[in-house]
Amino acid sequence: MTRPDTRPDYRSIFISDVHLGSAGCQADALCAFMKTHTSEQLYLVGDIIDGWRMRKKWFWPQSHTNVIRRILTAAKRGTDVTYIIGNHDEFLRAFLQFRLNFGEIAVRNRAVHEGEDGKRYLVVHGDMFDGMMRADRKWIMHLGDHAYNFLLWTNTKLNAVRRRLGMPYWSLSQALKKRTKRALNHIHNFEGHVADYCRRKGFDGAICGHIHVAEMRDIDGITYMNDGDWVESCTALVEHHDGRWELLHFQPHEVTETQAAAPVRVQAVA
């Protein structure tokens, strides 16, 4: 329950795919966002910690610890924090039978969010809707993870050159996703599976992550919302106190926790 003397900026905030423990994580940008954006409810919608990466190589700078501290501070100050498990932090699923909590933070496989608009939203990371996450295909997913990390490394080098030339941040991976037919088909199939599941189970909509593509749209009467990621796009889904939904996009370029990074508003729905 939030403190009565100050009203948070939003009713709820949803973030996912932070990938703490990986070099691609935009931890400073997320810390800046959390410092200047408060909410009554905070949902961490999976892949907050990248267990896949950490099993291969330990990487944990101070900025990643700062993110954890920001989350714990939010919970301590009254924000209801729910951690939804994803595929990269799936090691936590083994503890779900014990109703796992980290202090004030509830850890769940999924949740149901009752919106101010009166709708019931399924909150889930989304890996269950990805055909590549089947046991017999998981090796393909891991291979794709290696390719994605190579793209992130290439993107870092490319943007270092762009900075010296005074050019803005540009995401190679996001550009490929938007222009490659196979990637677009994968995204559309994923979104369709999410909507179909919600329709069968009686949900009005879904809030998820996993595919690193922020989106809000209606799919045959089902409200589909994806909060994106904090590796490249640095996006968050927010619910206003009046029931409006909005995607916020932070510019990750040269943001530190001490800077109050201003979000670029991408899209809003009533």
C-alpha positions as CSV (number, residue, x, y, z in Angstrom):
1,M,0.0,0.0,0.0
2,T,1.5,3.4,-1.0
3,R,2.0,6.3,1.4
4,P,-1.0,8.6,1.6
5,D,1.1,11.8,1.5
6,T,2.4,11.3,-2.0
7,R,0.6,10.0,-5.0
8,P,2.8,7.9,-7.4
9,D,3.1,9.0,-11.0
10,Y,1.3,6.0,-12.3
11,R,-1.2,3.3,-11.2
12,S,1.1,0.6,-12.5
13,I,4.4,0.1,-14.4
14,F,5.4,-3.0,-16.4
15,I,9.0,-3.6,-17.4
16,S,10.6,-6.8,-18.7
17,D,13.7,-8.3,-20.4
18,V,16.2,-6.3,-18.4
19,H,18.8,-9.1,-18.6
20,L,20.8,-8.2,-15.6
21,G,24.1,-10.1,-15.8
22,S,24.5,-9.5,-19.5
23,A,26.7,-6.9,-21.1
24,G,23.7,-5.6,-23.2
25,C,21.7,-4.5,-20.2
26,Q,20.9,-0.8,-20.1
27,A,21.0,-0.7,-16.3
28,D,21.8,3.0,-16.0
29,A,18.8,4.0,-18.1
30,L,16.5,1.8,-16.1
31,C,17.9,3.3,-12.8
32,A,17.2,6.7,-14.1
33,F,13.7,5.7,-15.1
34,M,12.9,4.1,-11.8
35,K,14.3,7.2,-9.9
36,T,11.9,9.5,-11.7
37,H,8.8,7.3,-12.3
38,T,6.8,5.9,-9.4
39,S,3.8,3.6,-9.3
40,E,1.3,1.9,-7.0
41,Q,2.1,-1.4,-8.6
42,L,5.3,-2.5,-10.4
43,Y,5.4,-5.7,-12.5
44,L,8.7,-7.2,-13.5
45,V,7.6,-9.3,-16.5
46,G,10.3,-11.8,-16.8
47,D,14.0,-12.1,-17.9
48,I,15.0,-9.5,-15.3
49,I,18.1,-11.6,-14.5
50,D,19.8,-13.4,-17.4
51,G,20.6,-16.8,-16.0
52,W,21.6,-18.1,-19.4
53,R,24.4,-15.6,-19.7
54,M,25.6,-15.9,-16.2
55,R,26.0,-19.7,-16.5
56,K,28.5,-19.0,-19.3
57,K,30.3,-16.0,-17.9
58,W,30.0,-14.0,-14.7
59,F,29.2,-10.3,-15.4
60,W,27.7,-8.1,-12.7
61,P,28.9,-4.4,-12.6
62,Q,27.7,-1.9,-9.9
63,S,25.0,-0.6,-12.2
64,H,23.2,-3.9,-12.1
65,T,23.3,-3.9,-8.3
66,N,21.8,-0.4,-8.5
67,V,18.8,-1.8,-10.4
68,I,18.2,-4.3,-7.7
69,R,18.5,-1.6,-5.0
70,R,16.0,0.6,-6.9
71,I,13.4,-2.3,-7.0
72,L,13.9,-3.1,-3.3
73,T,13.6,0.5,-2.4
74,A,10.3,0.8,-4.4
75,A,8.9,-2.2,-2.5
76,K,10.1,-0.8,0.9
77,R,8.3,2.5,0.2
78,G,5.0,0.8,-0.5
79,T,4.9,-0.2,-4.2
80,D,3.4,-3.6,-4.7
81,V,6.1,-5.4,-6.7
82,T,5.4,-8.7,-8.5
83,Y,8.3,-10.6,-10.3
84,I,7.0,-12.7,-13.2
85,I,9.5,-15.4,-14.2
86,G,10.7,-15.7,-17.8
87,N,12.8,-18.2,-19.7
88,H,16.2,-16.5,-19.0
89,D,15.4,-16.6,-15.2
90,E,13.6,-19.9,-15.3
91,F,15.8,-21.3,-12.6
92,L,13.4,-19.5,-10.2
93,R,10.5,-21.7,-11.3
94,A,11.9,-24.6,-9.2
95,F,11.1,-22.6,-6.1
96,L,7.5,-21.6,-7.0
97,Q,6.1,-24.5,-4.9
98,F,7.3,-22.7,-1.9
99,R,5.4,-19.5,-2.7
100,L,8.7,-17.7,-3.2
101,N,9.1,-14.1,-2.0
102,F,12.1,-11.8,-1.9
103,G,11.2,-9.6,1.1
104,E,8.2,-7.6,-0.1
105,I,8.5,-8.9,-3.7
106,A,6.2,-11.7,-4.8
107,V,7.6,-14.1,-7.3
108,R,5.0,-15.7,-9.6
109,N,4.8,-17.6,-12.9
110,R,1.9,-15.3,-14.0
111,A,-0.5,-12.8,-12.6
112,V,-3.8,-11.2,-13.3
113,H,-3.9,-7.4,-13.3
114,E,-7.3,-5.7,-12.7
115,G,-7.1,-2.5,-14.7
116,E,-8.6,0.8,-13.8
117,D,-10.6,0.3,-17.0
118,G,-12.3,-2.7,-15.5
119,K,-10.6,-5.2,-17.7
120,R,-8.7,-8.4,-16.6
121,Y,-5.2,-8.7,-18.0
122,L,-3.1,-11.8,-18.0
123,V,0.5,-10.8,-17.0
124,V,3.0,-13.4,-18.2
125,H,6.5,-13.2,-19.7
126,G,5.4,-15.0,-22.9
127,D,7.9,-17.8,-23.5
128,M,5.0,-20.3,-23.2
129,F,3.7,-18.9,-26.5
130,D,7.0,-19.2,-28.3
131,G,7.2,-22.4,-30.4
132,M,11.0,-22.2,-30.2
133,M,10.8,-22.8,-26.4
134,R,9.6,-26.4,-26.9
135,A,12.0,-28.9,-25.3
136,D,12.9,-30.4,-28.7
137,R,13.6,-26.9,-30.2
138,K,15.3,-25.2,-27.3
139,W,18.7,-25.7,-28.8
140,I,17.6,-23.4,-31.6
141,M,16.6,-20.8,-29.0
142,H,20.1,-21.0,-27.4
143,L,21.7,-20.7,-30.9
144,G,19.6,-17.6,-31.5
145,D,20.6,-16.2,-28.2
146,H,24.3,-16.4,-29.3
147,A,23.4,-14.7,-32.6
148,Y,21.5,-12.0,-30.7
149,N,24.4,-11.3,-28.4
150,F,26.7,-11.0,-31.4
151,L,24.3,-8.4,-32.8
152,L,24.4,-6.5,-29.5
153,W,28.2,-6.5,-29.6
154,T,28.2,-5.3,-33.2
155,N,25.6,-2.7,-32.3
156,T,27.8,-1.4,-29.5
157,K,30.7,-0.9,-31.8
158,L,28.6,0.7,-34.5
159,N,27.0,3.2,-32.1
160,A,30.4,4.1,-30.7
161,V,31.3,5.3,-34.2
162,R,27.9,7.0,-34.5
163,R,28.5,8.9,-31.3
164,R,31.8,10.3,-32.5
165,L,30.0,11.5,-35.7
166,G,27.3,13.2,-33.7
167,M,24.6,10.7,-34.8
168,P,21.8,9.4,-32.6
169,Y,21.5,5.9,-31.2
170,W,20.4,3.3,-33.7
171,S,19.5,-0.4,-33.1
172,L,20.7,-2.9,-35.6
173,S,18.7,-5.7,-34.1
174,Q,15.5,-3.7,-34.0
175,A,16.0,-2.7,-37.6
176,L,16.4,-6.4,-38.7
177,K,13.3,-7.4,-36.8
178,K,11.2,-4.8,-38.6
179,R,12.6,-5.6,-42.0
180,T,13.1,-9.4,-42.0
181,K,10.1,-11.4,-43.1
182,R,10.9,-14.4,-41.0
183,A,11.2,-12.2,-37.9
184,L,8.0,-10.4,-38.6
185,N,6.2,-13.8,-39.1
186,H,7.6,-14.9,-35.7
187,I,6.3,-11.8,-34.0
188,H,2.9,-12.0,-35.6
189,N,2.5,-15.7,-34.7
190,F,3.5,-14.9,-31.1
191,E,1.0,-12.1,-30.8
192,G,-1.7,-14.3,-32.3
193,H,-1.0,-17.1,-29.9
194,V,-1.2,-14.8,-26.9
195,A,-4.5,-13.3,-28.1
196,D,-6.0,-16.8,-28.8
197,Y,-5.1,-18.0,-25.3
198,C,-6.6,-14.9,-23.6
199,R,-9.8,-15.4,-25.6
200,R,-10.1,-19.1,-24.6
201,K,-9.4,-18.3,-20.9
202,G,-11.7,-15.3,-20.6
203,F,-9.1,-12.5,-20.3
204,D,-9.7,-9.1,-21.8
205,G,-6.1,-8.7,-22.7
206,A,-2.5,-9.7,-22.1
207,I,0.7,-7.9,-20.9
208,C,3.9,-9.6,-21.8
209,G,7.5,-9.3,-22.9
210,H,9.9,-11.9,-24.3
211,I,10.2,-10.9,-28.0
212,H,11.7,-7.4,-27.3
213,V,9.2,-5.6,-29.4
214,A,7.1,-3.0,-27.6
215,E,3.5,-2.9,-28.9
216,M,-0.1,-2.0,-28.0
217,R,-2.9,-3.1,-30.3
218,D,-6.3,-4.8,-30.5
219,I,-6.3,-8.3,-31.9
220,D,-9.9,-9.3,-32.6
221,G,-11.2,-7.8,-29.4
222,I,-8.2,-8.8,-27.2
223,T,-5.9,-6.0,-26.0
224,Y,-2.4,-7.1,-26.6
225,M,0.4,-5.1,-24.9
226,N,4.1,-5.8,-24.9
227,D,6.4,-3.7,-22.7
228,G,9.5,-4.3,-24.9
229,D,12.9,-4.5,-23.3
230,W,15.8,-2.7,-21.5
231,V,18.6,-4.0,-23.7
232,E,18.0,-1.9,-26.8
233,S,14.6,-0.2,-26.9
234,C,14.4,0.8,-23.2
235,T,10.6,0.8,-23.1
236,A,8.1,0.5,-20.3
237,L,4.3,0.1,-20.3
238,V,2.5,2.4,-17.9
239,E,-1.1,2.6,-16.7
240,H,-2.3,6.1,-15.7
241,H,-4.6,6.7,-12.8
242,D,-7.5,7.4,-15.2
243,G,-7.1,4.0,-16.9
244,R,-5.1,5.1,-20.0
245,W,-2.3,2.9,-21.2
246,E,1.0,4.2,-22.6
247,L,4.3,3.0,-23.9
248,L,7.3,5.1,-22.7
249,H,10.6,5.0,-24.6
250,F,13.9,6.1,-23.0
251,Q,16.9,7.1,-25.1
252,P,19.6,4.7,-23.7
253,H,22.5,6.7,-25.1
254,E,24.8,8.1,-22.4
255,V,22.3,8.0,-19.6
256,T,23.5,7.6,-16.0
257,E,21.4,7.1,-12.9
258,T,22.1,10.6,-11.7
259,Q,20.5,12.0,-14.9
260,A,16.8,12.5,-15.1
261,A,16.3,11.0,-18.5
262,A,13.1,12.2,-20.2
263,P,10.9,9.6,-21.8
264,V,9.7,9.8,-25.4
265,R,6.0,8.9,-25.4
266,V,5.5,6.3,-28.1
267,Q,1.8,5.4,-28.0
268,A,-1.2,5.7,-25.8
269,V,-4.7,4.1,-25.6
270,A,-7.7,5.0,-23.6
